[in-house]
């Protein structure tokens, strides 16, 4: 019977360490030893819940259930936001199980499991082989952050001739810059100030535009795809004029309230607002392969997988002082 340490949220927001055990492995279940976990903004939303936190996991296979076919002890694998789906509906059969009506997402199911832990048990069908040469601490933030931005580009017909705008240079934005640049796109980064300009250019940006206090934005190429990676809604009156006709907007951060945007520019220029969740399994695997091929890595700060280490990482994430993804390493 697999047993391991987990770290849970609590009513007052403090991190609680506890021990858990799972019944003997059945079906295609895989027992993993966690080697790294990313800390995502979504984890902050569940910090006060009585559940194991974390969903950007990387680990080593410790044991396998009777129906496991492709993984063996010692394999390195990752997992992300989705844990299960019905596998029979139209969405599942068409490779879009991330939109399955019965999908099981982090925070909604399997709340006794997470990546803020020393171990976990997941289905083989929702685990992803980590490419050889990719470090655990680099692979962990790709399981959600990387999959989210890659999906918004790859799954909606991005072309290497497109100009991609990335709003915000943070946990999602710094990965979006790298993926879009390696796809051959012109990448225009939009940020409040010039503070992160040098870093954005090194990551692959073609152009950097500071937006704070500017009435009229000027870009060298109209933006075909705009990825919003900031938590706050942007100034749409300022942004919409730099979008190309029939361009698209992908809001990738999770924010409360309504998305409010001027009506006429959407209609008059044929703009599209494209919702997007984390990647399907097929796209997730492609993302990892693409990242390995092009040496795309998140910029990370590492913290110990302890109550104190988790609380420090989450506080820095809350303060906006992480550069750019926090990663927990079991001690």
Residue pairs with C-beta under 8 A, 6 or more apart in sequence:
1 21
1 22
1 23
1 24
2 21
2 22
2 25
2 31
2 62
2 63
2 119
2 121
3 19
3 20
3 21
3 22
3 119
4 19
4 20
4 21
4 33
4 117
4 118
4 119
4 120
5 17
5 18
5 19
5 20
5 117
5 118
5 119
6 17
6 18
6 19
6 20
6 52
6 112
6 113
6 114
6 116
6 117
6 118
6 119
7 15
7 16
7 17
7 18
7 52
7 53
7 54
7 114
7 116
7 117
7 305
7 307
7 310
8 15
8 16
8 17
8 18
8 50
8 51
8 52
8 53
8 116
9 15
9 16
9 46
9 47
9 48
9 49
9 50
9 51
9 53
10 16
10 48
10 50
11 48
11 50
12 48
13 47
13 48
14 307
14 311
15 53
15 116
15 307
15 310
15 311
15 314
16 307
17 306
17 307
20 52
20 112
22 31
22 121
25 31
25 63
25 64
25 65
25 66
25 121
26 65
26 66
27 65
27 66
27 67
27 123
28 65
28 67
28 68
28 69
28 123
28 124
28 125
29 64
29 65
29 68
29 121
29 122
29 123
29 124
30 61
30 63
30 64
30 65
30 68
30 71
30 77
30 121
30 122
30 123
30 124
30 127
31 61
31 62
31 63
31 64
31 119
31 120
31 121
32 57
32 59
32 60
32 61
32 62
32 77
32 119
32 120
32 121
32 122
32 127
33 59
33 60
33 62
33 118
33 119
34 57
34 58
34 59
34 115
34 117
34 118
34 119
34 120
34 305
34 330
35 58
35 59
35 60
35 76
35 136
35 329
35 330
36 57
36 58
36 136
36 137
36 139
36 140
36 327
36 328
36 329
36 330
37 54
37 56
37 57
37 58
37 115
37 116
37 117
37 140
37 305
37 327
37 328
38 54
38 56
38 57
38 115
38 140
38 141
38 143
38 144
38 145
38 298
38 325
38 326
38 327
38 328
39 54
39 56
39 303
39 310
39 313
39 314
39 317
39 322
39 325
39 326
39 327
39 328
40 55
40 56
40 141
40 144
40 145
40 171
41 171
41 231
41 253
41 254
41 317
42 55
42 81
42 106
42 107
42 144
42 254
43 53
43 54
43 55
43 116
43 314
43 317
44 314
44 317
44 318
45 107
45 254
46 53
46 106
46 107
47 53
47 314
49 107
49 111
50 111
51 107
51 111
51 112
51 114
52 111
52 112
52 113
52 114
52 116
52 117
53 114
53 115
53 116
53 310
54 114
54 115
54 116
54 117
54 328
55 79
55 80
55 81
55 106
55 114
55 115
55 143
55 144
56 78
56 80
56 115
56 140
56 141
56 142
56 143
56 144
56 145
57 78
57 79
57 80
57 114
57 115
57 120
57 140
57 143
58 76
58 77
58 78
58 115
58 130
58 136
58 139
58 140
58 143
59 76
59 77
59 78
59 119
59 120
60 74
60 75
60 76
60 77
61 71
61 72
61 73
61 74
61 75
61 76
61 77
62 73
62 119
63 73
64 71
64 72
64 73
64 124
65 124
67 124
68 124
69 124
70 124
71 77
71 124
71 127
71 129
75 129
76 129
76 130
76 136
76 139
77 127
77 128
77 129
77 130
78 127
78 128
78 130
78 139
78 140
78 142
78 143
78 288
79 115
79 120
79 122
79 126
79 127
79 128
79 143
80 128
80 143
80 144
80 147
80 278
80 279
80 284
81 105
81 106
81 143
81 144
81 147
81 277
81 278
82 97
82 98
82 103
82 104
82 105
82 106
82 126
82 278
83 104
83 105
83 106
83 109
83 110
83 113
83 122
83 123
83 126
84 103
84 104
84 109
84 110
84 123
84 125
84 126
85 91
85 92
85 97
85 98
85 100
85 102
85 103
85 104
86 92
86 100
86 101
86 102
87 93
87 97
87 100
87 125
89 100
89 101
89 102
91 97
91 98
91 99
91 100
91 101
92 100
95 280
95 281
95 282
96 280
97 103
97 280
97 281
98 277
98 278
98 279
98 280
99 277
104 110
106 114
113 120
113 121
113 122
114 120
115 140
115 328
116 305
116 310
116 328
117 305
118 305
118 330
125 281
126 281
128 143
128 281
128 284
128 285
128 288
129 285
129 288
130 136
130 139
130 288
131 288
131 289
131 291
131 292
132 292
133 292
134 288
134 291
134 292
135 297
137 300
137 302
137 327
137 329
138 297
138 298
138 300
139 288
140 327
141 171
141 175
141 298
141 300
141 325
141 327
142 175
142 287
142 288
142 291
142 298
143 284
144 278
145 171
145 172
145 175
145 298
145 325
146 175
146 179
146 287
146 288
146 291
146 296
146 298
147 278
147 279
147 283
147 284
147 287
148 172
148 252
148 276
148 277
148 278
148 279
149 172
149 175
149 176
149 179
149 227
149 229
149 252
150 179
150 279
150 283
150 286
150 287
150 290
150 291
151 276
151 277
151 278
151 279
151 280
151 283
151 287
152 176
152 225
152 227
152 250
152 252
152 274
152 276
153 164
153 176
153 179
153 180
153 183
153 225
153 227
154 279
154 283
154 286
154 287
155 276
155 279
155 280
155 283
156 225
156 248
156 250
156 274
156 276
158 164
158 180
158 183
158 185
158 225
159 185
160 183
160 184
160 185
161 184
161 185
162 185
162 186
162 224
162 225
163 185
163 186
163 187
163 188
163 219
163 221
163 222
163 223
163 224
163 225
163 244
164 176
164 180
164 185
164 186
164 187
164 188
164 223
164 224
164 225
164 226
164 227
165 187
165 188
165 189
165 190
165 219
165 223
165 225
165 226
165 227
165 242
165 243
166 173
166 176
166 177
166 180
166 187
166 188
166 189
166 190
166 205
166 227
166 229
167 173
167 190
167 191
167 226
167 227
167 228
167 229
167 230
167 234
167 239
168 190
168 191
168 228
168 229
168 230
169 177
169 189
169 191
169 196
169 199
169 200
169 324
170 229
170 230
170 320
170 324
171 229
171 298
171 322
171 324
171 325
172 227
172 229
172 252
172 253
173 189
173 227
173 229
173 230
173 324
174 199
174 200
174 203
174 298
174 299
174 324
175 296
175 298
176 227
176 229
176 252
177 187
177 189
177 200
177 203
177 204
177 205
178 203
178 204
178 294
178 296
179 290
179 291
179 296
180 187
180 204
180 227
181 187
181 203
181 204
181 205
181 206
182 204
182 290
182 294
182 296
185 225
186 206
186 207
186 221
187 204
187 205
187 206
187 207
188 205
188 206
188 207
188 208
188 209
188 219
188 220
188 221
188 223
189 197
189 200
189 205
189 207
189 208
189 209
190 209
190 211
190 217
190 234
190 239
191 197
191 200
191 208
191 209
191 210
191 211
192 210
192 211
192 212
193 210
193 212
194 208
194 210
197 208
197 210
200 208
201 208
207 219
207 220
207 221
209 217
209 218
209 219
211 217
211 234
211 235
211 238
214 238
215 238
216 238
216 241
217 238
217 239
217 241
217 242
218 242
219 242
222 242
222 243
222 244
222 245
222 247
223 242
223 243
223 244
223 247
224 243
224 244
224 247
224 248
225 247
225 248
225 250
226 239
226 243
226 247
226 248
226 249
226 250
227 250
227 252
228 234
228 249
228 250
228 251
228 252
228 253
229 252
229 253
230 253
231 253
231 254
231 255
232 255
233 255
233 259
233 260
236 260
236 261
236 262
237 262
240 261
240 262
240 265
240 269
240 271
241 265
243 249
243 265
243 269
243 271
245 269
245 270
245 271
246 269
246 270
246 271
246 272
247 269
247 271
247 272
248 271
248 272
248 273
248 274
249 271
249 272
249 273
249 274
250 273
250 274
250 275
250 276
251 259
251 273
251 275
252 276
259 273
261 273
265 271
266 273
278 284
279 287
290 296
291 297
298 324
298 325
299 323
299 324
299 325
300 324
300 325
300 326
300 327
301 313
301 316
301 322
301 323
301 325
301 326
301 327
302 326
302 327
302 328
302 329
303 309
303 310
303 312
303 313
303 326
303 327
303 328
303 329
304 328
304 329
304 331
305 328
305 329
305 330
305 331
306 331
309 328
310 328
313 322
313 326
313 328
314 326
316 322
316 326
317 326
